[in-house]
Amino acid sequence: MQSWPDALAAGRVPWTVYLLRCGDGTLYTGITNDLPQRLESHRRGKASAYTRARLPVTLAYQETIADRSSALKREAAIRRLSRAEKVALCIAGT
């Protein structure tokens, strides 16, 4: 069995594109290869200045992607969506 660092280096660890609903009602889009850890970082105000200023945050949507490159492309596509389209994505994903 391959270790986590080796799998990560080989690009075999799945990535997650996620949307957070912030305390002020805005949506934050990001990617990670360890969603539970990243969510905890956001909740502690350690992940990004944007979410730190808008606590609390809750997970609104998540999508598993095979590799980092594809996850970055999907994140960019989601960021280009209108707010209404992002909300619809969150509703459809639940």
Contacts in CASP RR format, 6 or more apart in sequence:
PFRMAT RR
TARGET T0000
AUTHOR 0000-0000-0000
METHOD contacts of the structure
MODEL  1
MQSWPDALAAGRVPWTVYLLRCGDGTLYTGITNDLPQRLESHRRGKASAY
TRARLPVTLAYQETIADRSSALKREAAIRRLSRAEKVALCIAGT
2 10 0 8 1.000
2 12 0 8 1.000
4 13 0 8 1.000
7 13 0 8 1.000
8 33 0 8 1.000
11 67 0 8 1.000
11 68 0 8 1.000
13 33 0 8 1.000
14 33 0 8 1.000
14 64 0 8 1.000
14 65 0 8 1.000
14 66 0 8 1.000
15 31 0 8 1.000
15 32 0 8 1.000
15 33 0 8 1.000
15 64 0 8 1.000
15 65 0 8 1.000
15 66 0 8 1.000
15 67 0 8 1.000
15 68 0 8 1.000
15 70 0 8 1.000
15 71 0 8 1.000
16 31 0 8 1.000
16 32 0 8 1.000
16 33 0 8 1.000
16 35 0 8 1.000
16 62 0 8 1.000
16 63 0 8 1.000
16 64 0 8 1.000
16 65 0 8 1.000
16 71 0 8 1.000
17 29 0 8 1.000
17 30 0 8 1.000
17 31 0 8 1.000
17 62 0 8 1.000
17 63 0 8 1.000
17 65 0 8 1.000
17 71 0 8 1.000
17 74 0 8 1.000
17 75 0 8 1.000
17 78 0 8 1.000
18 29 0 8 1.000
18 30 0 8 1.000
18 31 0 8 1.000
18 32 0 8 1.000
18 35 0 8 1.000
18 38 0 8 1.000
18 59 0 8 1.000
18 61 0 8 1.000
18 62 0 8 1.000
18 63 0 8 1.000
19 27 0 8 1.000
19 28 0 8 1.000
19 29 0 8 1.000
19 30 0 8 1.000
19 59 0 8 1.000
19 60 0 8 1.000
19 61 0 8 1.000
19 62 0 8 1.000
19 78 0 8 1.000
19 86 0 8 1.000
19 89 0 8 1.000
19 90 0 8 1.000
20 27 0 8 1.000
20 28 0 8 1.000
20 39 0 8 1.000
20 42 0 8 1.000
20 51 0 8 1.000
20 57 0 8 1.000
20 58 0 8 1.000
20 59 0 8 1.000
20 60 0 8 1.000
21 27 0 8 1.000
21 57 0 8 1.000
21 58 0 8 1.000
21 59 0 8 1.000
21 60 0 8 1.000
21 90 0 8 1.000
22 28 0 8 1.000
22 50 0 8 1.000
22 51 0 8 1.000
22 54 0 8 1.000
22 55 0 8 1.000
22 56 0 8 1.000
22 57 0 8 1.000
23 54 0 8 1.000
23 55 0 8 1.000
23 56 0 8 1.000
23 57 0 8 1.000
24 54 0 8 1.000
25 54 0 8 1.000
26 54 0 8 1.000
27 60 0 8 1.000
27 83 0 8 1.000
27 86 0 8 1.000
27 87 0 8 1.000
27 90 0 8 1.000
28 42 0 8 1.000
28 48 0 8 1.000
28 50 0 8 1.000
28 51 0 8 1.000
28 54 0 8 1.000
28 57 0 8 1.000
29 75 0 8 1.000
29 78 0 8 1.000
29 79 0 8 1.000
29 86 0 8 1.000
30 75 0 8 1.000
31 65 0 8 1.000
31 68 0 8 1.000
31 71 0 8 1.000
31 72 0 8 1.000
31 74 0 8 1.000
31 75 0 8 1.000
32 38 0 8 1.000
33 68 0 8 1.000
35 59 0 8 1.000
35 62 0 8 1.000
38 47 0 8 1.000
39 57 0 8 1.000
39 59 0 8 1.000
41 47 0 8 1.000
42 48 0 8 1.000
42 51 0 8 1.000
42 57 0 8 1.000
43 55 0 8 1.000
43 56 0 8 1.000
43 57 0 8 1.000
45 51 0 8 1.000
45 52 0 8 1.000
45 55 0 8 1.000
46 52 0 8 1.000
51 57 0 8 1.000
60 90 0 8 1.000
61 89 0 8 1.000
61 90 0 8 1.000
61 93 0 8 1.000
61 94 0 8 1.000
63 74 0 8 1.000
65 71 0 8 1.000
65 74 0 8 1.000
78 86 0 8 1.000
78 89 0 8 1.000
81 89 0 8 1.000
END
